[in-house]
Structures are given as structure tokens and as C-alpha cells.
């Protein structure tokens, strides 16, 4: 089975429009970019997890000829607004050759999606399927277990997903995807010890004020330790909101002062703020090594495909 990271960026993507902060300037110089976070699981069938405004570009780049199901984590635009792009799968099939794509989401999220995309149901492009946190559901070889996540008052339907995939060989692989969150109010025991964990890492350091209700890598370390993935961790939904020493853009609205920067236990110095893919991986590798963490942590980048 293949896991593809269609996108790995935050709500505005990276580098951001009209931004000259050191992160965006560094990424432009390296011709790097992160589109909005979205995952593709491909076994016998194809599962899309979250569908943001970059969906057309992402699906085209990877030649995705069909989608068998979609999981939507919450009702923010960068996670569902690309559903309209799925109309192409109906438009480019003969009459009678297309079946509505089931979209699994919570009731609060569905109410928001229907306000914008009721016509997609009317035209039988998608079929919304309501799920409940803590209740398993199944579509083809994919089993889903939604769990409630705290992503603030403007995302009341926010969930992460535990996904189990049983292949024709009988082998089962499990993956936890947190999506956007600042906390998991009640950690279900089902989440413990999956094969893989895909977790948000919007900042390196936890900010003094977490207004957008996102997860930093600093705080994510405690969740990684609680979930205890057996085979690997992948970081997604990276942002550019950490303050960087000497950056004139630190006064920008999007920049957040750290509460207590993550420091090396070896010399007490704060870790440098990563500004591109290579620096992110180097910094994460140092932290994992310095703290003797028993996890393989990969900073995902757009287009990364791994066999799991």
C-alpha cells in the first residue's frame, strides 16, 4: 500500500502570498513549496484524506484517475473546499459509468459543507456520510475511527482519523492522522500503538498564545509519546509563524512569540527555527537524537510517496 503526501502546508500554503519573512524568502530561493495538507492512501482502492484548494493541482500531479472515498477532518476551507474539483470525475466519464464518491465527515462539518456544496450531492458527485467520534465505519478495505480533536470554537466538527487498511494478502496496516488540533480532549485507547502517525507541526515551538489552535512540534512530542507509533511518524501542516531571530518580519500578525523554546539537553541552547525542508529534517533529527526518542520522525514534503 502507498501513502502519498499530496500537500504538507498550512491554510495559506508556503511560501505565502505577499510575504517576505525569512522562511518564505528562503523557500522561494530554493524553489520549494508546500500546498495545503492532504493525504492519499492507495491500496486496491483509493482514499483521499482532506481535500483543500490545491486538490486539482495535487491530483493532476499524481495522475489520480479515480477516488473511491474521501475523509474530511473538519470544516475549514483548506480541508474541504477542493471537493468541487471532484466534479471532473463525473464530467469525464460516460453516462452510467460514475458512482457518487462517499465523503465521510461529522455532522457539524457536513452542515458547513452542504451550505457551500449542496449541488455536489444533487448532481450525485458526492454522497455525504455522517460519522460519529468513537464509532468505527467501513468503506471497502478502509476502516475509519474518528476521534474528537480540539481545534477551537470555529471547528466544532473537528476530528482526526485512525485508518486501518486490510489488503488482499490479509495484512492490516494502521495509521493515525490528527489533522489540525491543539489537544485531544480524551485519548481513545484505539489510538495507541498504530503502525504510523501523521501529526500536525505548524510551529517548531509552542507559542505563548495559541490563537489558531494548532500544534507545535514541541508539544507534539508528548502526543507522539502517548500514541507510540510502532513504525514511524510523519510531520505535516507546516507553517511559517515561528519568530526567527533577526527577521524584520517578526512583527507580522502571523508571527508568534514562543512560550519557552525547545532547548537542547546537551547545551541548553534553543534549537534553530527551520526555514526549509532540509533544515526541518535536520532540526527534527537533532531533537530525536538529543532526547534519545525511540521514533523515526520524517518531515513530509509535497509529493513524498512511501510504501507502508
C-alpha positions in Angstrom: 0.0 0.0 0.0 1.2 3.5 -0.8 0.8 6.7 1.3 1.3 9.9 -0.7 1.5 13.3 0.9 -0.3 15.4 -1.7 0.4 18.5 0.3 2.1 19.3 3.6 1.4 23.0 4.2 -0.9 25.1 6.4 -4.0 27.0 5.4 -2.2 29.6 3.2 0.5 27.3 1.8 4.2 28.1 1.7 5.7 30.4 0.7 2.9 32.7 1.5 1.5 35.3 -0.9 2.9 38.7 -0.4 5.3 37.6 2.4 9.0 38.5 2.7 9.7 36.8 6.0 12.9 34.8 6.2 11.1 31.4 5.8 9.2 32.5 2.7 12.3 34.1 1.1 14.4 31.0 1.8 11.8 28.7 0.3 11.5 30.8 -2.8 15.2 30.8 -3.2 15.2 27.0 -3.1 12.1 26.8 -5.2 10.3 24.8 -2.5 6.6 25.0 -1.8 4.1 23.3 0.4 0.5 23.1 -0.7 -2.4 22.5 1.7 -2.2 19.3 3.6 -3.9 16.3 2.0 -3.1 12.6 2.0 -3.8 9.8 -0.5 -3.9 6.1 0.6 -3.8 3.7 -2.3 -4.4 0.0 -1.9 -6.8 -1.9 -4.1 -8.9 1.3 -3.9 -8.0 4.9 -3.3 -8.8 7.0 -0.3 -8.4 10.8 -0.2 -8.0 12.4 3.3 -8.9 16.1 3.2 -9.4 18.0 0.0 -8.3 21.6 0.0 -8.0 24.4 -2.6 -4.9 22.7 -4.2 -6.8 19.5 -4.9 -6.8 19.9 -8.7 -3.1 20.5 -8.9 -2.3 17.8 -6.4 -4.4 15.1 -8.0 -3.2 16.0 -11.5 0.4 15.9 -10.5 0.0 12.3 -9.2 -2.3 11.1 -12.1 -5.1 10.1 -9.7 -7.7 8.6 -12.2 -10.3 7.8 -9.6 -11.2 8.3 -5.9 -13.2 5.7 -4.0 -13.8 7.6 -0.8 -12.9 10.9 1.0 -12.4 11.6 4.7 -12.9 15.2 5.7 -11.4 16.1 9.1 -13.1 19.5 9.7 -14.9 22.4 8.2 -12.0 24.8 7.4 -11.6 25.8 3.8 -8.1 24.3 3.5 -9.5 20.9 4.3 -12.7 20.7 2.2 -13.0 23.5 -0.3 -11.5 21.4 -3.1 -14.4 19.0 -3.2 -15.8 20.9 -6.2 -12.7 19.6 -8.2 -14.1 16.1 -7.8 -16.8 17.1 -10.3 -14.2 16.3 -13.0 -14.5 12.6 -12.2 -18.2 12.7 -13.2 -17.7 15.0 -16.2 -15.1 12.8 -17.8 -17.0 9.5 -17.7 -19.7 8.2 -20.0 -23.3 8.2 -18.7 -23.8 5.5 -16.1 -20.0 4.9 -15.6 -19.7 7.0 -12.4 -20.8 6.3 -8.9 -21.1 9.1 -6.3 -18.0 9.4 -4.2 -18.8 8.8 -0.5 -17.5 11.6 1.7 -17.2 10.8 5.4 -17.4 13.7 7.9 -19.0 14.7 11.2 -22.5 16.3 11.3 -21.2 19.8 12.2 -18.7 19.7 9.4 -21.3 18.4 7.0 -23.6 21.3 7.7 -20.9 23.7 6.7 -20.0 21.7 3.6 -23.6 21.5 2.5 -24.0 25.2 2.7 -21.3 25.5 0.0 -21.7 22.3 -1.9 -25.2 21.1 -1.8 -25.2 20.9 -5.6 -22.5 18.3 -5.5 -24.9 16.0 -3.7 -27.8 17.0 -6.0 -25.6 16.2 -9.1 -24.5 12.9 -7.4 -20.8 13.9 -7.5 -20.5 13.1 -3.8 -22.6 11.4 -1.2 -22.1 12.7 2.4 -21.9 10.0 5.1 -22.1 11.2 8.7 -19.7 9.7 11.1 -19.5 9.9 14.9 -16.4 10.3 17.0 -15.6 7.0 18.7 -17.6 4.9 16.2 -16.0 2.7 13.6 -17.2 2.8 10.0 -16.1 0.9 6.9 -15.7 1.7 3.2 -14.2 -1.1 1.0 -10.9 -2.2 2.6 -10.7 1.0 4.7 -11.9 1.1 8.3 -12.2 4.5 9.9 -12.3 5.5 13.5 -12.9 9.3 14.0 -11.7 10.8 17.3 -12.6 14.3 18.6 -9.9 16.9 18.4 -9.9 20.4 19.9 -9.2 22.8 17.0 -11.0 25.8 18.5 -14.6 27.2 18.5 -14.7 27.6 14.7 -14.2 23.9 14.0 -16.7 22.2 16.2 -16.8 19.2 13.9 -13.0 18.6 14.0 -11.8 15.0 14.2 -8.7 13.0 13.4 -8.9 9.6 11.9 -7.5 6.2 12.8 -7.5 4.3 9.5 -7.0 0.6 9.2 -6.4 -1.0 5.8 -6.7 -4.7 5.2 -5.1 -5.8 1.9 -5.8 -8.9 -0.2 -2.9 -10.7 1.5 -4.7 -10.3 4.8 -2.1 -7.8 6.1 -3.5 -4.9 8.1 -1.8 -1.5 8.4 -3.0 1.2 10.8 -2.4 5.0 10.6 -3.4 7.8 12.8 -4.0 11.2 11.2 -4.5 14.1 13.7 -5.3 16.8 11.2 -5.3 20.3 12.8 -5.5 20.4 16.6 -4.2 21.8 19.8 -5.4 18.9 22.0 -7.1 15.6 22.1 -9.6 16.0 25.0 -9.9 12.3 25.6 -7.4 10.0 24.1 -9.2 6.8 22.9 -7.3 3.6 23.7 -7.7 2.7 20.0 -5.2 5.3 19.0 -2.3 3.7 21.0 0.4 1.8 19.0 -0.7 2.3 15.4 1.9 1.5 12.7 2.2 5.1 11.7 1.3 8.6 13.0 0.8 11.6 10.8 0.7 14.6 13.1 0.5 18.4 12.6 3.6 20.5 13.3 2.6 24.1 12.5 5.3 25.6 14.6 8.6 24.3 16.0 8.0 26.0 19.4 4.7 26.2 21.3 3.6 29.9 21.2 2.7 32.0 24.2 -0.8 32.4 22.7 -2.2 29.7 20.5 -4.9 31.7 18.8 -5.3 29.4 15.8 -5.5 26.3 17.9 -2.7 24.5 16.1 0.0 22.0 17.2 3.7 22.7 17.6 6.4 20.1 17.2 7.5 20.9 20.8 4.0 20.0 22.1 3.5 17.2 19.6 6.4 15.3 21.3 4.0 14.5 24.2 1.3 13.2 21.8 3.9 11.1 19.9 4.9 9.6 23.3 1.3 8.9 24.2 0.3 7.4 20.9 3.5 5.4 20.5 3.6 4.6 16.8 5.4 1.4 16.1 6.9 2.1 12.7 7.1 5.8 12.0 6.0 9.4 12.5 5.4 11.9 9.7 5.0 15.7 10.3 2.6 17.8 8.2 0.8 21.1 8.1 4.0 23.1 8.5 3.8 26.9 8.8 6.0 30.0 8.9 4.7 31.5 12.1 7.7 30.9 14.4 9.7 34.1 15.1 13.2 33.9 13.7 16.0 35.8 15.4 16.9 38.8 13.3 13.9 38.6 11.0 12.4 42.0 10.3 9.1 40.3 9.7 8.8 39.2 13.3 6.3 42.0 13.9 3.9 40.5 11.3 0.5 39.4 12.6 1.1 35.8 11.8 4.3 35.6 13.9 4.0 34.1 17.4 6.4 34.6 20.3 7.4 31.2 21.8 6.4 30.5 25.4 9.6 28.5 26.3 11.6 27.5 23.2 12.6 23.8 23.0 16.2 23.6 24.1 18.9 21.0 23.7 19.5 18.9 26.8 23.2 18.8 25.9 24.0 22.6 25.9 20.8 24.3 26.9 20.6 26.3 23.7 17.3 26.7 21.8 17.1 24.8 18.5 17.3 27.0 15.4 14.0 27.7 13.6 13.9 25.7 10.4 13.1 27.7 7.2 13.0 24.9 4.6 12.7 21.2 4.2 16.3 20.3 4.8 16.5 22.5 7.9 13.3 21.0 9.3 14.6 17.5 8.9 18.0 18.4 10.4 16.4 20.0 13.4 14.0 17.2 14.0 16.8 14.6 13.7 18.8 16.6 16.3 15.9 16.7 18.7 15.2 13.0 18.3 18.8 12.2 18.9 19.4 14.6 21.8 16.4 13.3 23.7 17.0 9.7 22.8 13.5 9.3 21.4 12.6 5.8 20.1 10.9 7.1 17.0 11.7 7.5 13.3 10.4 11.0 12.6 10.1 12.2 8.9 9.3 15.7 7.9 7.0 15.1 5.0 7.2 17.2 1.9 4.8 17.6 -1.0 4.8 14.6 -3.3 6.5 12.2 -0.9 5.3 8.7 -1.5 6.1 5.8 0.9 5.2 2.1 1.0 3.6 1.3 4.3 
